[in-house]
Amino acid sequence: MNYLSIENLTKSFGDRIIFEDLTFGIEQGQKVAIVAKNGSGKTTLLRCLLEQEPYDEGRIVFRKDIRVAFMEQSESLVSTNTILEEVFSHDLPELKAVKAYNHAMRKEDEELIKASFEKITELNAWDIEVKVNQILSVLKLEDTNKLIENLSGGQKKRVALAKVLIAEPDFLILDEPTNHLDLDMIEWLEEYLSKSSSTILMVTHDRYFLEVVCDTILELENKTIYKYKGNFSYFLEKKAEREEQHIATVTKAKNQFRKELDWMRRQPKARGTKQKARIEAFYDTKKVAKQRLDKDELEIPVKMERLGTKILEIHHLGKAFGSTKILNDFSYTFKRQERLGIVGNNGTGKTTFLNMILGKEPVDKGKIVTGETVVFGYYNQELLVCDDDTKVIDVIRDIAEYIPLEKGRQMSAAQFLEKFLFPRDMHYNFVHKLSGGEKRRLKLMTVLMSNPNFLILDEPTNDLDIFVMSVLEDYLRSFQGCLIVVSHDRYFMDKMVDHLFVFDGDGEIKDILGNYSIYRKQKSDRERAIKKAEPKAESAPVVKEQKEKKKLSYKEKTEFDNLEKELEELEEEKQKLTAILSNGEASSEELMKAGERLATVVKDLDTKTDRWLELSEYV
């Protein structure tokens, strides 16, 4: 069943065409990702689909009567709402009913409680409240009375995510859903979306996320769409095959073009008598042959300052903000070509630790000794700040007209920009017109121009497209200095680091040998071992607690009464369905429908019987 159809969609900003004549569709149940280079129009395309951005030509059709939810990169939340009010601000009857019930419970109004209870039961919406609590707990939004205006940017992002997940839409559209989530949240969301029955369209640069969640990849390139029916690995394989085929086609066209050009030039006076078809074919061949084959490559041959024997020493470091401990008597000595990853939940002090190393944050106790030859290059999450009238090339020229390279060579600012995938026609664009990813790439250039030998990268992959990340990884693998990376990109961490500092909170830091996947496996094994041991230790108290419960709540009593009626009805339906299946005169269609329904009825009987037995102990 088709949920979305796009036909001949075209969008431009002035003379610049963003995409042209796009045609594709999304079927019910598909989990689709759009990938493209920064500035190619991914977010613009999503906004066009939701009619938040006008488009020039084409047609966008969603299937009628489906619920669509959209999570944007920039959250559109009501600042005066609390977290709970915001996540419940949907038109869904189920959410309205639960909201009314919670309000009645706070008011302790028996009539309202009864009326709202009956409404929830009628809508079968009791599981909504459980789901809301689960999602808010995982996203660390338990203090639901906090006002939106008092939340951090990351918390607002998580509220926006919770809001669309709670809505249970038929069609879910997500723009960078993993930004501002810690690693545990990302892995939970990965599993949640994999099991979700919603049709999903997302833009994300998280390559593990693409691998696990998505079954279709749409690549937006050269103003058009290429469709790959598979996950991220399949996309990489088929994209490589497509590019090889394109190179072969263009190379063949170039050879053919040279022959046909010679033929066209030999008889200029007889042009009117030449075969019309051959002349038309010549111009078609010329169009293909003139296509560029050179791939964009992010080469960074910037000179690195020599690194001495003493690099960075941390001695008995301590840091706290009030009662919150960040570091507790921590010591470490950095070695040459150190490749360190830092992980931990938001708020455990990862960025504070980096700022102390850089001398931007005072230490409470202990000391940090930095070698004389160390030149730090620090890339953080803040966007590049400059005046509105600053041009791209001026950002580089303000640092240096020429950039020193290895072996005494140098490079002009314009050449340097081209190496960073900024073509000549972008050099005199205003910086404020760049996409978020393009601004971050420009900022990365300014960091590397300082010729660092100790790179500190705080969330370097945020807003960078997967193609830029791939070539950045190639550069970092050949970087001979020290490297510290803080990132929620698991794929990036696995490739870049050989050990991890794990910030567990309360000032504790563990040094784990290996990359992120090794750490997660160790953590998962520990959790399984603890869980396996838990039932023996806690079974007695749990049973005791259940026995101490003396009576059912109003909600549970009503549920128990309803269950008795439902079980009788299900038993009757089961007998009727069994009779149909035993009837030799029933058609194949009737038998198939009866069989499918019987499986559902039997499952419901088992579930409701278990619940009835559980409640009957307290009647």
C-alpha positions in Angstrom: 0.0 0.0 0.0 1.5 3.3 -1.1 1.7 5.9 1.7 3.6 8.7 -0.1 4.0 9.5 -3.8 6.4 12.2 -5.1 6.1 13.1 -8.8 8.4 15.4 -10.8 9.2 17.6 -7.7 11.5 20.6 -8.4 12.8 23.2 -5.9 15.1 26.1 -6.4 16.3 29.2 -4.5 16.7 31.9 -7.0 19.1 30.7 -9.8 20.2 27.7 -7.7 18.3 24.4 -8.4 18.2 22.3 -5.2 16.6 19.2 -6.8 14.8 18.7 -10.1 12.1 16.3 -11.4 12.3 14.0 -8.3 10.0 11.0 -8.6 9.7 8.2 -5.9 7.3 6.5 -3.6 7.2 5.0 -0.1 5.1 2.0 0.8 3.5 1.1 4.1 5.9 -0.3 6.6 9.1 0.8 4.8 11.9 2.4 6.8 13.6 4.8 4.4 16.6 7.1 4.9 17.7 10.0 2.7 21.5 10.4 2.4 23.3 13.2 0.6 26.2 15.7 0.9 25.6 18.8 3.1 23.8 21.5 1.2 22.2 19.0 -1.2 18.7 19.8 0.1 17.8 16.9 2.5 16.0 19.0 5.1 14.5 21.2 2.3 13.0 18.1 0.8 11.4 17.1 4.1 10.0 20.6 4.6 8.5 20.5 1.1 6.8 17.1 2.0 5.1 18.7 5.0 4.2 21.9 3.1 6.5 24.0 5.3 8.5 25.0 2.3 7.0 25.9 -1.2 8.3 24.1 -4.2 8.4 25.1 -7.9 6.8 22.2 -9.6 5.5 18.7 -9.0 3.1 16.8 -6.9 3.2 15.4 -3.3 0.5 13.0 -2.2 0.1 11.3 1.2 -2.4 8.5 1.5 -5.7 9.8 3.0 -6.5 9.2 6.6 -3.0 8.4 7.8 -1.4 10.3 10.8 1.9 12.0 10.0 4.4 13.3 12.6 7.5 15.3 11.8 10.5 15.9 14.1 12.5 18.8 12.9 16.2 19.7 13.6 15.0 23.0 15.1 12.3 22.3 17.7 9.0 24.1 17.4 7.8 23.7 21.0 5.6 26.0 23.1 8.0 27.6 25.7 5.3 28.0 28.4 4.3 24.4 28.4 5.6 21.8 30.8 7.3 18.7 29.4 4.2 16.6 30.1 1.9 19.2 28.5 4.0 19.4 25.4 4.3 15.6 24.8 0.5 15.4 25.3 -0.3 18.3 22.9 -1.7 16.1 20.2 -5.2 15.8 18.8 -5.2 12.0 19.4 -8.3 10.9 21.4 -6.2 8.4 23.3 -3.8 11.0 24.5 -6.6 13.5 25.4 -8.3 10.8 27.4 -5.2 10.0 29.4 -4.5 13.7 30.0 -8.0 14.2 31.3 -7.6 11.2 33.6 -4.3 12.5 35.1 -6.0 15.9 35.6 -9.0 14.3 37.4 -6.6 12.2 39.6 -4.8 15.4 40.7 -8.1 17.1 41.4 -9.4 14.0 43.3 -12.7 14.5 41.5 -14.5 11.1 41.7 -17.0 11.9 38.9 -14.3 13.1 36.6 -12.2 10.1 37.4 -15.0 7.7 36.6 -15.9 9.5 33.3 -12.3 9.7 32.1 -11.7 6.1 33.2 -14.6 5.0 31.1 -13.3 7.0 28.1 -9.8 5.4 28.3 -11.4 2.0 28.6 -13.6 2.7 25.6 -10.5 3.8 23.5 -8.4 0.9 25.0 -5.7 3.5 25.8 -4.3 2.3 29.1 -1.1 1.2 27.5 -0.5 4.8 26.3 0.3 6.0 29.8 2.8 3.1 30.3 4.4 4.0 27.0 4.7 7.7 27.8 6.4 7.0 31.1 8.8 4.5 29.4 9.8 7.0 26.7 10.3 9.9 29.0 12.3 7.7 31.4 14.7 6.5 28.7 15.2 10.0 27.3 15.9 11.3 30.9 12.9 13.6 31.0 11.4 12.4 34.3 10.9 15.9 35.8 7.8 16.4 33.6 6.8 19.6 35.4 9.8 21.6 34.0 8.9 24.4 31.6 10.2 24.1 28.0 11.7 27.5 28.3 14.0 26.3 31.1 15.4 23.3 29.2 18.7 23.0 27.5 18.9 22.6 23.7 19.6 18.9 24.0 16.6 18.5 26.4 14.3 20.3 24.0 15.5 18.0 21.2 14.6 15.0 23.3 11.2 16.4 24.2 10.5 16.9 20.4 11.5 13.2 19.8 9.4 12.0 22.7 6.4 14.0 21.3 6.5 12.3 17.9 7.1 8.8 19.3 4.2 9.1 21.7 1.9 10.1 18.9 2.2 6.6 17.3 1.8 8.0 13.8 1.3 5.9 10.7 4.1 7.9 8.9 7.0 9.2 11.0 9.4 11.7 9.5 12.6 12.4 11.5 15.4 14.9 10.8 18.6 13.9 12.6 16.9 12.0 15.4 20.1 10.9 17.1 21.5 14.4 17.7 21.8 15.3 21.4 21.1 11.7 22.5 23.7 9.8 24.5 24.8 6.4 23.4 22.3 4.4 25.5 19.4 6.5 24.2 20.6 6.0 20.6 20.7 2.3 21.0 17.3 2.2 22.6 15.9 4.4 19.8 17.5 2.1 17.2 15.7 -0.9 18.7 12.4 1.0 19.2 12.3 2.1 15.5 13.3 -1.3 14.2 10.3 -2.9 16.0 7.9 0.0 15.2 5.0 -0.6 12.8 5.2 3.0 11.6 6.4 3.8 8.1 9.5 5.9 8.6 11.4 8.5 6.5 14.5 9.9 8.1 17.6 12.0 7.6 20.5 10.8 9.7 24.3 10.5 9.5 24.5 7.7 12.0 25.8 4.9 9.9 25.1 2.1 12.5 21.6 3.5 12.7 21.2 3.3 8.9 22.6 -0.2 8.9 20.2 -1.6 11.6 16.9 0.4 11.1 16.6 1.1 7.4 15.5 -1.2 4.6 15.7 1.5 1.8 18.2 4.2 1.1 17.4 7.3 -1.1 20.5 9.1 -2.2 20.0 12.7 -3.3 22.9 13.5 -5.7 23.2 15.8 -8.7 19.7 17.2 -8.1 18.1 13.7 -8.5 17.2 10.6 -6.5 18.8 7.2 -6.6 17.0 4.4 -4.8 18.6 1.4 -3.1 16.4 -1.3 -1.6 18.6 -2.5 1.2 20.5 -1.2 4.3 23.6 1.0 4.5 26.1 -1.8 3.5 24.0 -2.6 0.5 23.9 1.1 -0.4 27.7 1.4 -0.3 28.1 -1.7 -2.5 25.5 -0.6 -5.1 26.7 3.0 -5.1 30.2 1.9 -5.9 28.9 -0.3 -8.8 26.8 2.7 -10.1 29.8 5.0 -10.0 32.0 2.4 -11.8 29.4 2.0 -14.5 29.1 5.8 -14.8 32.8 6.2 -15.2 32.8 3.5 -17.9 29.9 5.2 -19.7 31.6 8.6 -19.7 35.0 7.2 -20.7 33.3 5.4 -23.7 31.5 8.6 -24.6 34.8 10.6 -24.5 36.4 8.2 -27.0 33.3 8.2 -29.2 33.1 12.0 -29.0 36.7 12.4 -30.3 35.9 10.3 -33.3 32.6 12.0 -34.0 34.1 15.5 -33.5 36.7 14.6 -36.2 33.9 13.5 -38.5 32.0 16.7 -38.0 35.0 18.9 -38.7 36.1 17.1 -41.9 33.2 18.2 -44.0 31.9 21.6 -42.7 30.5 22.5 -46.1 28.5 19.3 -46.5 26.9 19.6 -43.0 23.4 19.9 -44.5 23.8 16.6 -46.2 25.0 14.7 -43.2 22.7 12.2 -41.5 20.4 14.1 -39.2 20.4 11.2 -36.7 24.2 11.1 -36.5 24.4 14.8 -35.8 21.8 14.5 -33.0 23.7 11.5 -31.7 26.9 13.6 -31.7 25.4 16.2 -29.4 24.0 13.5 -27.1 27.5 12.0 -26.9 29.0 15.4 -26.2 26.7 16.0 -23.3 27.7 12.7 -21.6 31.4 13.1 -22.4 31.6 16.5 -20.8 30.5 15.1 -17.4 33.2 15.4 -14.7 34.7 12.2 -13.4 36.8 13.7 -10.6 35.6 12.7 -7.2 35.4 15.2 -4.4 38.2 14.3 -2.0 38.9 15.9 1.4 42.7 16.1 1.4 44.3 17.8 4.3 48.1 18.1 3.8 48.5 20.7 6.5 51.9 20.8 8.2 52.0 19.3 11.7 54.3 20.8 14.4 56.9 18.4 15.8 55.8 16.7 19.0 58.3 16.5 21.9 58.9 13.7 24.5 56.6 15.3 27.1 53.1 15.6 25.8 50.4 15.8 28.5 50.4 14.7 32.1 47.4 14.7 34.5 48.2 14.3 38.2 45.5 13.6 40.8 43.0 15.8 39.1 39.8 16.7 41.0 36.8 18.7 39.9 33.2 19.3 41.1 30.3 21.7 40.6 28.7 21.9 44.0 27.7 18.3 45.1 28.2 17.0 41.5 31.6 15.3 41.1 33.2 15.4 37.7 36.7 14.0 38.5 37.9 12.3 41.6 41.7 11.9 42.0 42.3 11.1 38.3 45.8 10.6 36.8 47.0 9.8 33.3 50.0 10.3 31.1 49.5 10.7 27.3 51.8 9.0 24.9 52.8 9.7 21.2 50.0 8.9 18.7 47.5 8.6 21.5 44.0 7.7 20.1 41.5 8.2 22.9 37.7 8.1 22.8 35.6 9.6 25.6 32.1 8.3 26.2 29.5 8.8 29.0 26.0 10.0 29.5 25.2 13.7 29.0 26.1 15.7 32.1 28.9 13.5 33.3 31.6 16.0 32.6 33.2 15.1 29.2 33.3 18.6 27.8 34.5 20.0 31.2 37.4 17.5 31.1 38.4 18.8 27.7 38.2 22.4 28.8 40.5 21.7 31.8 43.1 20.1 29.5 42.9 23.3 27.3 43.1 25.6 30.3 39.6 27.0 29.8 38.3 25.6 33.0 40.1 25.8 36.4 40.9 22.6 38.3 39.9 22.2 42.0 42.9 20.0 42.9 45.8 18.3 41.2 47.6 19.7 38.1 47.9 19.3 34.3 51.3 19.6 32.8 51.5 20.3 29.0 54.6 19.7 26.9 56.3 22.8 25.4 55.9 21.5 21.8 52.2 20.7 22.1 49.9 22.7 19.8 46.2 22.0 20.4 43.6 22.0 17.7 40.2 22.2 19.4 37.0 21.5 17.4 33.8 21.9 19.5 30.0 21.8 19.0 29.6 25.6 18.6 28.9 26.9 15.2 31.4 29.3 13.5 30.7 32.8 14.6 31.2 35.7 12.1 29.5 38.8 10.7 26.6 38.4 8.3 28.6 40.0 5.5 31.6 37.7 5.8 32.3 35.6 2.7 33.6 32.0 2.9 37.0 32.9 1.5 37.4 35.8 4.0 37.2 33.3 6.9 40.4 31.6 5.6 42.2 34.8 4.5 41.6 36.4 7.9 43.8 33.6 9.3 46.4 33.4 6.5 46.6 34.2 2.7 48.8 31.1 2.3 48.7 27.9 4.4 52.0 26.1 5.1 52.1 22.5 4.0 54.5 19.6 4.5 58.0 19.7 2.9 58.1 23.5 2.7 55.2 23.8 0.2 52.2 26.2 0.6 48.7 26.6 -0.6 46.5 29.6 -1.3 43.3 30.2 0.6 41.2 29.4 -2.5 43.1 26.1 -3.1 42.6 25.2 0.5 38.9 25.7 0.3 38.7 23.5 -2.8 40.4 20.7 -0.9 37.7 21.0 1.7 34.9 20.4 -0.9 34.1 24.1 -1.3 34.1 24.7 -5.1 35.2 28.0 -6.6 31.5 29.2 -7.1 31.0 29.0 -3.3 34.1 31.0 -2.2 32.3 34.4 -2.3 29.0 33.1 -0.8 28.1 34.7 2.6 28.8 32.3 5.5 25.3 32.8 6.9 23.8 31.2 3.8 25.8 27.9 4.3 24.1 24.8 5.7 24.9 23.7 9.2 27.2 21.0 7.9 29.0 23.4 5.6 29.6 25.8 8.5 31.1 23.0 10.6 33.3 21.9 7.7 34.6 25.5 7.4 35.2 25.7 11.1 37.2 22.4 10.9 39.4 24.1 8.3 40.2 27.0 10.7 41.2 24.4 13.4 43.5 22.5 11.2 45.2 25.7 9.9 46.8 26.1 13.3 49.1 23.1 12.4 48.1 21.2 15.5 49.8 18.1 16.8 47.2 17.3 19.4 43.7 17.3 18.1 40.7 17.4 20.4 37.4 16.8 18.6 34.1 17.3 20.6 31.3 15.8 18.5 33.0 16.3 15.2 30.5 14.3 13.1 27.4 16.4 14.1 25.8 17.8 10.9 28.6 16.4 8.7 27.4 14.2 5.9 28.5 10.5 5.6 30.8 11.3 2.7 32.7 14.0 4.5 32.9 11.8 7.6 34.4 9.0 5.5 37.3 11.2 4.2 37.8 12.8 7.6 38.3 9.3 9.0 40.9 8.7 6.2 42.8 11.8 7.3 42.6 11.1 11.0 43.9 7.5 10.5 47.1 9.0 9.0 47.4 11.8 11.5 50.7 11.3 13.4 49.8 13.5 16.5 47.6 12.7 19.5 43.8 12.5 19.1 41.0 12.8 21.7 37.5 12.2 20.4 34.2 12.8 22.2 31.4 11.4 19.9 28.0 9.7 20.0 28.8 8.3 16.5 29.6 4.6 17.2 30.8 3.9 13.7 33.3 6.8 13.9 34.5 5.8 17.4 35.1 2.2 16.3 37.4 3.4 13.5 39.3 6.1 15.3 40.2 5.0 18.8 42.1 2.2 20.5 41.0 2.9 24.1 38.2 4.7 25.9 37.7 6.9 29.0 34.2 5.9 30.2 32.7 8.7 32.4 30.4 6.7 34.8 29.4 9.8 36.8 30.2 10.7 40.4 33.8 11.5 39.4 34.6 7.9 38.3 36.5 7.3 35.0 37.3 3.8 33.6 40.0 3.3 31.1 38.8 0.5 28.7 41.2 -1.1 26.2 39.6 -1.4 22.7 37.0 0.5 20.6 33.4 1.3 21.3 31.9 -2.0 20.1 34.3 -3.9 22.5 33.2 -1.7 25.4 29.5 -2.2 24.6 29.9 -6.0 24.5 31.7 -6.0 27.8 28.9 -3.8 29.3 26.2 -6.0 27.8 27.8 -9.2 29.2 28.0 -7.6 32.7 24.3 -6.5 32.6 23.2 -10.0 31.5 25.2 -11.6 34.3 23.7 -9.2 36.9 20.2 -9.8 35.5 20.6 -13.5 35.6 21.6 -13.3 39.3 18.7 -10.9 40.3 15.7 -13.2 40.5 17.2 -15.5 43.2 18.1 -12.6 45.4 14.9 -10.6 45.0 12.2 -13.2 44.4 11.2 -13.4 48.1 10.7 -9.6 48.7 8.6 -9.3 45.5 6.2 -12.1 46.5 5.9 -10.6 50.0 5.1 -7.2 48.5 2.4 -8.7 46.4 0.8 -10.6 49.3 0.7 -7.4 51.3 -1.6 -5.8 48.7 -5.1 -5.9 50.3 -7.5 -4.7 47.6 -7.8 -3.7 44.0 -7.9 0.0 42.9 -10.9 1.4 41.2 -9.2 1.0 37.9 -8.2 -2.6 38.5 -11.7 -3.6 39.9 -13.3 -2.3 36.7 -10.7 -4.1 34.6 -11.4 -7.3 36.5 -15.2 -7.1 35.8 -14.6 -6.3 32.1 -12.2 -9.2 31.8 -14.8 -11.8 32.9 -17.2 -10.5 30.1 -14.4 -10.4 27.5 -13.3 -14.0 28.3 -16.8 -15.3 27.9 -17.1 -13.5 24.5 -13.7 -14.8 23.3 -14.6 -18.4 24.3 -17.8 -18.2 22.3 -16.0 -16.7 19.3 -13.4 -19.5 19.5 -16.1 -22.2 19.4 -17.7 -20.5 16.3 -14.3 -20.3 14.5 -13.5 -23.9 15.3 -16.8 -24.9 13.8 -16.0 -23.1 10.6 -12.6 -24.8 10.3 -14.3 -28.2 10.8 -16.9 -27.5 8.1 -16.0 -29.3 4.9 -18.3 -27.0 2.9 -16.5 -23.7 3.8 -14.6 -21.9 1.0 -10.8 -21.5 1.1 -11.2 -17.8 1.7 -13.5 -18.4 4.7 -11.1 -21.0 6.1 -8.2 -18.6 5.8 -10.0 -15.8 7.5 -11.2 -18.0 10.3 -7.7 -19.4 10.8 -6.1 -16.0 11.0 -8.8 -14.8 13.4 -8.6 -17.9 15.6 -4.9 -17.3 16.1 -5.6 -13.8 17.4 -8.4 -15.0 19.6 -6.3 -17.7 21.2 -3.5 -15.2 21.9 -6.0 -12.8 23.5 -7.5 -15.5 25.6 -4.1 -16.5 27.0 -3.2 -12.9 27.8 -6.5 -11.9 29.4 -6.7 -15.2 31.3 -3.3 -14.5 32.9 -4.3 -11.0 33.8 -7.7 -12.3 35.3 -5.8 -14.8 37.4 -3.4 -12.1 38.6 -6.2 -9.8 39.7 -8.4 -12.6 41.1 -5.9 -13.1 44.0 -7.0 -9.8 45.5 -10.8 -9.9 45.0 
